[in-house]
Structures are given as structure tokens and as C-alpha cells.
């Protein structure tokens, strides 16, 4: 039967795969359901959180197919182990972690924590967007009473832990110094850095990683493993911290709450910290320990994380903080209760990251390549039998590759791999060598019947890139990717496979042609001048800019700073201070106004027309600069050339 564009059910090979998973799960036991429901004070009343456009930013009812009381058994199209994790992640509501410490879970991919002080709240990690954060605060207010927020703490530099800050506190209170915003050293540069340099590519890849365009059902997006999913089209901002923590052991007292900080840079995020609450015998482990194996390399794209440092920082928690800890909670998932459970959990996660690091490099030193190591490495049963070490988010496969990449890079030293042809040229040659598309499709059909979906996806990928108009190849590759998605234990792997299948069947993405210039204005307005100029450097079309030379002076009123910007030889440079040569134009404006320009929300010429900036000199220089900046297509192709 010829492939069709409809979504398919699970194949016989996938059913056999799932039975093996069920047999494996049957020998394991875990009280995670008790942990995930312990301390529940109130369920979520407003299950649908609306955004600025009236859209559903978050809708718990989207996951009713997972959460239904009679949905204990996984459907054939979902890995039973991922299904188990998804049901646990569905425990949504207001929870008491320990006396005076509360979490709202299940209203975002992350958790927000409220610590009761003498008169108000210390809030840890205010979620992804202001809408979900406000809904969480409303739940707290309704059941614990309305109290002011006295401080906000960001544990690390990922948007799901800071983007919703204005949902729990007003900007005016921060600006007035009434509410400190505390973060680890290097937070602002780390939070902005990813979005400045690779923002458009990361957002596009994240649409695959989090299944943003997939249906919420048993043949689509089910769970990320780390949490339900990302809020959609909410209002995220980057509010700069007013205080940075610069060393481990630093203590801050806010509204009677003692916070002792443990810095862990280069672990799950470039800037990250844990928090001890000694008066509550509780410890916040940020995102350094969660109820799954985390990513050493995130599939949306980011610098590789340091598995060795990660393991050692967890060991520091054991050494320096665990003796005074009876409750361990995190920015995702559910807490661990009881001293022994806390220590066992920390030690096992520490050892899991150390095992992946050490054994990857042991095999690399034997001469094994990245792909060979990823194929053979597995956690020993003493680690792998723990549900919190399973690959619901990160996996042994791509984490081992991350360790290899960190030390040895992309090149495996085989000269045949030093300069391969780019995908389309390589695909054309492969298809010709293999006897043409028709012959490949016939062989692929036999491999599909045998359940060899990995090979079918790889081989037909060549046909699709060589002949993107070949509908039979696209649909057949989609069927292979779909079965791989159904089999995946990792939420991101599932979403990648199924998103690829969806776009192959549609011959493209609905995101195609959706312009994304730089970064969102709500993020850009928190950037320093240097980071804004870095963003403009990435947006500069170097080929066109190589033909021109422009020098512009930019003065930021509120900073009293002058910057000299030169565009020459296809490169943008910005230096603080006066220009050595006379600039073609001098601009005076506010930093926030310039941020709107750098983000792509407006142009210099438009700002000049409405008087948002003062121009001295040749105004045509502004138009020349505007003309050299790129807009990006958010819907660039991934599974198609």
C-alpha cells in the first residue's frame, strides 16, 4: 500500500517494542505518585490561561487524554514509560512542600515556589510568561491569602524561570528598589546570550523539541518529560537582576527568610545556583537535579554543558548542605521527602552524570567515535533502574555525544569526514549510487515491514533532499519518523520525530514566511549596549555590508555613554567612546528605543521620523544601516532542503 498523508497507528514492531518496555517497567517500583501528590492544598480552578490576544497560553484540558482516571494504560502510540512520566507531570495545583514553602506545579513547564516571610513572599523562578505566573499567584492568593512579594529569585538563565516575573510583581516596585531581583553571577549575559546570537534558530528548533505545532493527543505531543509543554504566545520579559550572587555560601535575609546560595555555573545553565533554606531544613536544587536524566546538550541548540562539573556540584550539595536537609525541591517535577531519600537521590544523579562523562571519554580514548559510543553506552542497573535517571528529557545517546563534542568536537579524525558534501549535493550522489529513488523506495518498504525505522528514515532522507518533489519519499519517511516517535521514551525525541513527520506530510511548515528579526522587544530592552550591538552584528548581511563602509556615533542619554559604530569589510564593530574619524551621522537616543531598533521592531529611519532619536549629520547613513540588516524566516526548512 502506498504511503498516505494521514497519521498512522502503531505498527506491529512498535507494539513489540512497547511490550519490552512494559516488561522492564514491571520489575521496577517507585513511590513517585505519592511524591507528586503529597502536600496538595488546592487543584487548579482556572484550567485555561488566556494570553494578550485571547489565545490559550496554557490549557490543562488539552491533556485530558493523559490525565483521565481510567488512562493508566498507555495507548499503543506512546511509549509506556513516557506515558507514566506524563501522568506524573499532570499533577497540577498548589502544594505545601514543607512548613512555609509552597509550589504551584502544572501551570507551566516549570514550577514557581513561594516562601512565606514575616509579611510577604519570596518567589523563586516566576515561570515562562506573565500570564501563567499571574495564574499561579492567583491560586496562592485564593488559598493562602494575599501577601506582597518581597523578593524574586531567578535560579538560572533559562526563560521558563524568569520570563513571567511581571506576573508576580510590578516593574515599578522593582525600579523603586522595593523588590530585589536576585540571580547568580553572569545571569544577564547568559540569559541574553542565547537569544542574541542564535535566537531565531533556537526558536525554530524549539518548535520541534517541544512539539509546538503538534496536536495534543495520543498521536501527537504528550509531554516534554520535564513538564507538560511550553506556554504558547504568552508575554515573556527579561527583567535584569538588581543583585547578583557571586560566591557560594553567600547569605541573604529577605523578610525574615534566610537564603544561602550555592553557585553551579556551567551545569544545566551557564549561570545557575541552588538555594538552601536552613530554617526550613529544605534545599532548592534549581534544575540541577530533576526526575529525569537532563540534557548535557539540548536539542534546540545551546553550548554543551559540563557533565563533570555538574556531577561535582551535586557532590558539593551532598558534602556541604545535605546534613541539614529533610526536603529537596526543584524548579521542575516533585520534591523528595526525608533525609535518606534526599541523599540517595542526590548521590544517584551525581553518579549518573559522572558515569556518562567518564565512560564516554574512556571509550573515546580507546578510539571509539561519537556515534559508536552513543550506541553502546548504557547506565548500569544500579543507576538505570531509577526512574529519575531515565531518558525522559535528555538521553544517554545524545548526552554521550555531548561529552564527546565538548572534548573532541564534531570531527572524528577520519579524513573522509573532514569535508563532506552539503546535504543536497550528498543526497543526489547517494540516490544515484543506490540506483535511483524508485529502487530505494522499494527497499525502504521492505525495511519498514521489518521495523527498521531508523534506517528507513536515514535512507529516505537522502531521497527527500535529492528530490523534494518526490511525494512518495516524503510520505514514506514520515511514516518511519512517526513510528520512531511512538517508540521514543524521551519527550523531545518524540516531538522531533513527529514534527518532522508532520512537515513532510504537509510539504512544509505553517511557520514558513513568518519573519523574526532579532529578539522579542521584552527581552531586548534588558540588554546592555554591548549585547545590542552583538545582536546587530548577527543581523548584518556581511556580503552586502562588505561593499559599504559606514561610521555612526550613538549616544545613550540615560547612561551618558557614547559608542562608535563602524560597518566595514562585512563586519560591525562597536567601541565605547568617541569616534576617531568624523562619523557620517551622530545619534542620541534612549537605550530602550535603540533596543527596539536592534530587535527589529522598528528602523532607525522610522525612529528619526517620529522624533524618538536625534540625528546630527547625514540622515541617509541611517537608511544605509537599516538596509544592511537581515530579517530571519522563523519557518526555515528542517526536514526539507
C-alpha positions in Angstrom: 0.0 0.0 0.0 1.3 3.4 -1.0 2.1 5.8 1.9 -0.6 8.4 2.6 -0.5 11.8 4.4 -2.7 10.6 7.3 -1.3 9.9 10.7 -0.9 6.2 11.3 -1.5 3.9 14.3 1.3 1.9 15.9 2.9 -0.8 13.9 3.4 -4.4 15.0 7.1 -3.6 15.5 6.2 -0.7 17.7 3.8 -2.8 19.7 6.6 -5.4 20.3 8.9 -2.5 21.4 6.3 -1.3 23.9 5.8 -4.7 25.3 9.5 -4.9 26.1 9.2 -1.6 27.8 6.3 -2.8 29.9 8.2 -5.9 30.9 11.0 -3.7 32.0 8.8 -1.3 34.0 7.0 -4.2 35.7 10.2 -5.1 37.7 10.6 -1.6 39.0 8.8 0.2 41.8 8.7 3.8 42.8 6.6 6.0 45.2 6.7 8.8 42.7 2.9 9.1 42.6 2.8 9.7 46.3 5.7 12.3 46.0 3.9 14.0 43.1 0.6 14.4 45.1 1.9 14.9 48.6 1.0 18.3 50.1 -1.7 19.1 47.6 -3.7 22.0 49.0 -5.7 23.0 46.0 -6.3 21.9 42.4 -6.2 24.4 39.6 -9.5 26.2 39.2 -8.9 28.2 36.0 -7.6 25.4 33.8 -7.3 27.7 30.8 -4.9 30.7 31.0 -5.5 33.3 28.3 -2.9 35.5 26.6 -2.9 39.0 25.3 -4.6 38.0 22.1 -7.3 36.0 23.8 -5.4 32.9 22.9 -4.9 29.9 25.3 -1.4 30.3 26.6 -2.0 27.2 28.8 -4.8 24.7 28.7 -4.8 21.8 31.1 -7.8 20.3 29.3 -5.5 19.8 26.3 -4.1 16.9 28.3 -7.3 15.3 29.5 -6.5 12.3 27.3 -3.4 11.7 29.6 -4.9 12.7 32.9 -8.2 10.8 32.8 -8.6 8.5 35.8 -9.0 5.5 33.5 -6.0 6.3 31.4 -3.5 4.3 33.4 -2.6 2.1 30.4 -0.7 3.8 27.7 -2.1 3.9 24.1 -0.2 2.0 21.5 1.2 5.2 20.0 3.0 6.3 23.2 6.0 4.7 24.9 4.6 3.3 28.2 7.5 4.8 30.2 6.9 8.3 28.8 3.2 7.9 29.5 4.0 7.2 33.1 6.1 10.4 33.3 3.4 12.4 31.5 0.7 11.3 34.1 3.0 12.3 36.9 3.7 15.7 35.3 -0.1 16.2 35.2 -0.4 16.6 39.0 -1.3 20.3 38.9 -2.1 22.6 41.8 -0.9 24.3 44.9 1.3 22.2 47.1 2.9 22.6 50.5 6.5 21.4 50.2 7.2 21.9 53.9 6.2 24.5 56.5 6.2 27.9 54.9 7.3 26.7 51.4 4.7 26.2 48.7 4.9 25.4 45.0 2.5 25.8 42.1 3.1 23.0 39.7 1.4 22.1 36.4 0.6 25.6 35.2 3.8 25.9 33.1 6.6 23.6 32.1 8.4 24.8 35.3 7.4 25.2 39.0 7.1 28.5 40.9 7.9 28.5 44.6 6.5 30.8 47.2 8.4 31.1 50.6 6.5 32.7 53.4 8.4 35.5 55.1 7.3 37.7 58.0 5.0 39.8 55.9 5.1 38.6 52.3 6.5 36.1 49.8 9.9 35.4 48.4 9.3 34.0 44.9 11.7 31.6 43.3 11.5 31.2 39.5 8.4 33.0 38.2 7.7 30.8 35.2 7.9 31.4 31.5 5.3 34.2 30.9 3.4 36.7 33.0 0.1 35.0 32.2 0.9 31.6 33.8 2.8 33.4 36.6 -0.2 35.6 37.4 -2.5 32.5 37.4 -0.1 30.8 39.8 -0.1 33.8 42.1 -3.9 34.0 41.9 -4.0 30.4 43.1 -1.7 31.2 46.0 -3.7 34.3 46.9 -7.0 32.4 46.9 -5.9 29.7 49.2 -3.1 31.2 51.3 -4.2 34.9 51.5 -3.0 37.9 49.6 0.5 39.0 50.6 3.0 41.3 48.9 6.0 39.9 47.1 9.2 41.0 48.9 11.8 39.5 46.6 12.2 37.4 43.4 15.0 34.9 42.9 16.0 33.5 39.5 17.8 30.2 40.0 19.2 30.3 36.4 19.2 31.8 33.0 16.5 30.0 31.1 13.3 31.8 30.2 11.0 29.4 31.9 12.5 30.6 35.2 12.4 34.4 34.7 10.1 35.3 31.8 6.9 35.6 33.9 8.4 37.9 36.6 5.9 40.7 35.8 3.1 38.3 36.6 4.0 38.3 40.3 5.5 41.8 40.8 5.2 45.2 39.2 8.1 46.7 37.3 7.6 49.9 39.3 8.3 48.1 42.6 11.5 46.7 41.1 12.6 50.1 39.8 11.9 51.7 43.1 14.1 49.2 44.9 11.2 47.8 46.9 11.5 44.3 45.5 15.0 43.0 44.8 15.6 40.6 42.0 18.3 38.1 42.8 20.2 36.0 40.4 23.5 34.1 40.0 26.6 35.9 38.7 26.6 36.2 34.9 22.8 35.8 34.7 22.1 38.6 32.3 24.8 37.8 29.8 23.8 34.1 29.9 20.0 34.8 29.6 20.5 37.3 26.7 23.4 35.5 25.0 21.5 32.5 23.7 18.7 34.7 22.3 21.0 37.3 20.8 23.3 35.1 18.8 21.1 32.1 17.9 17.6 33.2 18.8 15.8 32.5 15.6 17.4 29.1 15.0 16.8 28.1 18.6 13.1 29.1 18.5 12.6 27.2 15.2 14.3 24.1 16.7 12.4 24.5 19.9 9.2 24.2 17.9 10.3 20.7 17.1 11.7 19.9 20.6 8.5 20.9 22.4 6.0 19.8 19.7 4.6 23.4 19.4 2.7 22.6 16.2 1.6 19.1 17.1 -1.9 18.1 18.1 -2.2 17.4 21.9 -3.3 13.7 21.6 -2.0 10.2 21.7 -0.5 10.5 18.2 1.0 13.9 18.8 2.5 15.9 21.7 2.1 14.1 25.1 4.7 15.6 27.4 8.3 17.0 27.3 9.4 14.7 30.1 10.5 17.8 32.1 6.9 19.1 32.2 3.8 19.3 30.1 5.0 21.7 27.5 5.8 25.4 26.9 3.2 28.1 27.3 2.2 29.4 23.8 2.3 33.0 22.8 2.5 34.4 26.3 4.2 37.6 27.4 7.8 36.9 28.4 10.2 39.6 29.5 13.7 39.8 30.8 13.9 42.0 33.9 17.6 42.4 34.8 18.5 41.3 38.4 19.2 44.0 40.9 21.6 41.8 42.9 23.9 39.1 41.7 25.2 36.3 43.9 29.0 36.0 43.4 30.1 33.2 45.7 28.9 30.0 47.3 27.9 30.4 50.9 26.6 34.0 50.4 23.6 34.6 52.6 20.7 37.0 52.0 17.9 37.6 54.5 14.6 38.8 52.9 11.6 39.5 55.1 13.0 37.1 57.7 13.8 34.3 55.2 17.4 33.1 55.3 18.7 32.1 51.8 22.1 30.6 51.5 23.3 30.3 47.9 25.3 27.6 46.1 26.7 28.6 42.7 26.8 26.0 40.0 27.9 27.7 36.8 28.2 25.6 33.6 25.8 22.9 34.7 22.2 22.9 33.4 22.7 26.6 32.5 25.7 28.8 32.1 24.6 30.8 35.2 22.8 28.7 37.8 22.6 28.4 41.6 21.0 26.2 44.3 19.4 27.7 47.4 19.5 26.4 51.0 16.7 27.3 53.4 18.4 26.3 56.7 15.5 27.5 58.9 13.2 25.1 57.0 15.7 22.2 56.6 14.9 22.5 52.9 17.0 22.9 49.8 16.1 24.1 46.3 18.3 22.3 43.7 17.1 24.6 40.9 17.3 22.4 37.7 20.4 20.6 38.6 18.5 17.5 39.8 15.2 16.6 38.3 13.0 13.5 38.0 14.7 12.5 34.7 18.1 12.5 33.1 18.6 16.0 31.9 20.3 17.3 28.8 24.1 17.7 28.5 23.2 19.0 25.0 19.7 20.5 24.4 18.3 19.5 21.1 17.1 23.1 20.5 20.7 24.0 20.4 23.0 25.6 23.0 26.6 25.3 24.2 27.3 21.8 25.5 27.1 21.5 29.3 29.9 20.3 31.5 28.9 16.8 32.9 32.0 16.6 35.1 31.3 19.9 36.8 27.7 19.1 37.1 28.5 15.9 38.9 30.9 17.6 41.2 28.5 20.4 42.1 25.9 17.8 43.1 28.6 16.2 45.3 29.1 19.7 46.9 25.5 19.7 47.8 25.9 16.3 49.5 29.0 17.4 51.3 28.0 21.0 52.3 24.2 21.0 52.6 22.6 17.6 52.8 23.2 17.1 56.6 20.7 19.9 57.2 18.2 18.9 54.6 15.0 16.9 55.0 13.2 18.2 51.9 14.7 18.7 48.4 12.6 20.6 45.8 13.4 21.7 42.3 12.2 24.0 39.6 10.6 21.1 37.8 8.8 17.9 38.9 8.1 16.9 42.5 10.1 17.1 45.8 12.0 14.4 47.7 10.9 13.9 51.3 13.1 12.6 54.1 16.8 12.9 54.7 17.7 9.4 53.4 15.6 9.8 50.2 17.2 13.2 49.6 20.8 11.8 50.0 20.1 8.7 47.9 18.6 10.8 45.1 21.4 13.3 45.0 24.1 10.5 45.0 22.4 8.6 42.2 22.1 11.7 40.0 25.6 12.7 40.7 26.9 9.3 39.7 24.7 9.2 36.6 26.3 12.3 35.1 29.8 11.2 36.2 29.2 7.8 34.6 28.2 9.3 31.2 31.2 11.6 31.4 33.9 9.1 32.4 32.7 6.2 30.3 32.3 8.3 27.2 35.8 9.6 27.5 37.2 6.1 28.4 35.7 4.8 25.1 36.9 7.8 23.2 40.4 7.1 24.5 40.1 3.6 23.1 39.4 5.2 19.7 35.6 4.8 19.5 33.8 7.6 17.7 30.9 9.7 19.0 28.2 7.6 17.3 29.8 4.3 18.3 29.9 5.4 22.0 26.3 6.6 21.9 25.2 3.3 20.5 26.9 1.1 23.1 26.7 3.2 26.3 24.1 2.3 29.0 23.8 3.1 32.6 24.4 0.2 35.0 21.3 -1.2 36.6 22.2 0.5 39.9 21.7 3.8 38.2 19.5 3.0 35.2 16.8 1.3 37.3 16.0 4.6 39.0 13.1 6.4 37.2 14.8 9.8 37.8 17.8 8.7 35.7 15.7 7.6 32.7 15.9 9.5 29.5 12.5 11.3 29.5 14.2 14.6 28.5 17.9 14.0 28.0 19.1 10.6 26.8 22.3 8.5 27.2 22.6 8.7 23.4 22.7 12.4 22.9 24.3 13.1 26.2 27.3 10.8 25.4 27.6 12.7 22.1 27.6 15.9 24.0 30.5 14.8 26.2 32.5 13.7 23.2 31.8 17.0 21.4 32.9 19.0 24.5 36.3 17.5 24.4 36.9 16.4 20.8 34.4 18.4 18.7 32.4 17.4 15.6 35.3 15.7 13.8 36.0 12.1 14.4 39.5 12.3 12.8 38.5 10.2 9.8 39.7 12.3 6.9 36.7 11.0 4.8 34.5 13.1 7.2 36.6 16.2 7.1 34.8 18.0 4.2 31.7 16.0 3.3 29.3 17.4 0.6 26.5 19.5 2.0 23.1 17.7 2.4 21.6 18.3 -1.1 24.7 17.5 -3.0 25.4 14.5 -0.9 21.8 13.2 -1.3 21.9 13.5 -5.1 25.0 11.4 -5.2 23.7 8.8 -2.7 20.4 8.4 -4.7 22.3 7.9 -7.9 24.7 5.4 -6.4 21.8 3.4 -4.8 20.1 3.0 -8.1 17.6 5.9 -8.0 14.6 6.9 -6.0 12.3 4.1 -7.2 14.8 1.4 -6.2 15.4 3.0 -2.8 11.7 3.3 -2.1 11.2 -0.4 -2.9 13.9 -1.4 -0.5 12.7 1.0 2.1 9.2 -0.6 2.0 10.8 -4.0 2.9 12.8 -2.3 5.7 9.6 -0.7 7.0 7.9 -4.1 7.2 10.9 -5.4 9.2 10.6 -2.5 11.6 14.0 -1.0 10.7 12.7 2.6 11.0 16.0 4.2 11.9 17.4 3.0 8.6 14.4 3.9 6.5 14.4 7.5 8.0 18.1 7.9 7.2 18.0 6.5 3.6 14.8 8.2 2.6 16.2 11.5 3.9 18.6 11.3 1.0 15.8 10.9 -1.5 13.8 13.8 0.0 16.9 16.1 -0.2 17.7 15.0 -3.7 14.1 15.1 -4.9 12.0 17.2 -2.5 9.1 17.0 -5.0 9.0 13.2 -4.6 5.8 12.8 -2.6 6.2 9.1 -2.1 9.6 9.5 -0.5 8.3 12.3 1.8 5.3 10.3 3.0 7.3 7.1 3.5 10.0 8.9 5.5 7.2 10.5 7.6 5.8 7.0 8.4 9.2 5.9 9.6 9.7 9.0 11.7 6.3 8.6 13.2 6.9 5.1 14.4 10.2 6.3 15.9 8.3 9.0 17.7 5.8 6.4 19.1 8.7 4.3 20.4 10.6 7.2 22.0 10.9 7.4 25.8 12.2 10.9 25.6 9.6 13.6 25.2 11.8 15.8 23.0 12.8 12.9 20.8 9.1 12.0 20.3 8.3 15.6 19.4 11.2 15.9 17.0 10.2 12.7 15.1 6.5 13.6 15.0 7.2 17.3 14.0 9.4 16.1 11.2 6.7 13.6 10.0 4.0 16.4 10.1 6.1 18.8 7.9 7.0 16.0 5.5 3.3 15.2 5.0 2.4 18.9 4.6 5.4 19.5 2.4 6.4 22.4 4.6 5.6 24.3 7.8 2.8 26.8 8.6 5.6 28.9 10.1 7.1 29.5 6.6 7.5 33.2 5.8 6.9 34.3 9.4 9.6 37.0 9.9 11.5 37.1 13.1 14.1 39.9 13.1 16.2 39.6 16.2 14.8 39.0 19.7 11.5 40.0 21.3 11.4 43.6 22.5 10.6 42.4 26.0 13.9 40.7 26.0 15.9 43.2 24.0 15.1 46.1 26.4 17.0 44.3 29.2 20.2 44.1 27.1 23.3 46.1 27.6 24.6 48.3 24.8 27.3 45.8 24.0 24.8 42.9 23.7 22.6 45.1 21.5 25.5 45.7 19.2 26.3 42.0 19.2 22.7 41.4 18.1 23.1 43.9 15.3 26.3 42.2 14.2 24.5 38.9 13.8 21.7 40.6 11.8 24.2 42.3 9.5 24.3 40.9 5.9 28.1 40.6 5.6 28.1 40.1 1.8 26.2 43.4 1.2 28.0 45.2 4.0 31.4 44.3 2.6 30.7 46.7 -0.3 30.0 49.7 2.0 31.6 51.5 4.9 29.6 53.5 7.4 30.6 55.1 10.7 27.9 56.2 13.1 28.1 57.6 16.7 25.5 56.5 19.1 24.9 58.2 22.5 22.6 56.8 25.1 21.1 59.6 27.2 20.4 57.9 30.5 23.8 56.2 30.5 25.8 59.2 29.4 27.7 56.8 27.1 28.9 57.4 23.6 29.6 54.5 21.3 31.4 54.5 17.9 29.9 52.0 15.4 31.7 51.1 12.2 30.4 48.9 9.4 33.3 47.9 7.1 34.5 44.7 5.3 31.2 43.0 6.2 31.7 43.3 10.0 30.1 45.6 12.6 32.3 46.8 15.5 31.2 49.0 18.4 33.5 50.6 20.9 32.6 52.8 23.9 33.9 56.3 23.4 34.2 58.9 20.7 34.9 58.0 17.0 38.4 58.6 15.9 37.2 59.8 12.5 34.2 62.1 11.9 31.1 59.9 11.8 28.6 60.2 8.9 25.9 60.7 11.5 25.5 61.0 15.2 22.5 59.6 17.0 21.3 60.5 20.5 18.5 58.3 22.0 17.3 56.3 24.9 18.7 52.7 25.4 15.2 51.2 25.2 14.5 53.0 21.9 17.7 51.7 20.5 16.7 48.2 21.7 13.6 48.4 19.7 15.7 49.0 16.6 18.2 46.3 17.4 15.4 43.8 18.0 13.9 44.6 14.6 10.7 46.0 15.9 11.4 49.3 14.0 14.1 51.0 11.9 16.4 53.9 12.6 14.7 55.9 9.8 11.3 55.4 11.4 12.5 56.4 14.8 14.1 59.5 13.4 10.8 60.4 11.6 8.8 60.3 14.8 11.5 62.1 16.9 12.5 59.2 19.0 16.1 59.9 18.3 18.1 63.0 17.5 20.3 62.9 14.3 23.2 65.2 13.6 24.9 64.7 10.2 23.8 62.7 7.1 20.4 61.1 7.8 20.9 58.8 4.8 23.5 56.9 6.8 20.6 55.7 9.0 18.9 54.3 5.9 22.1 52.6 4.8 22.4 50.9 8.1 18.8 49.8 8.1 19.2 48.3 4.6 22.1 46.1 5.6 20.2 44.3 8.4 18.6 40.9 7.9 15.2 39.6 8.9 15.0 35.9 9.6 12.4 33.4 8.5 11.2 31.5 11.5 9.9 28.8 9.3 13.1 27.7 7.7 13.1 24.1 6.5 14.5 21.3 8.6 13.3 18.0 7.1 13.2 19.5 3.6 16.1 21.2 1.8 
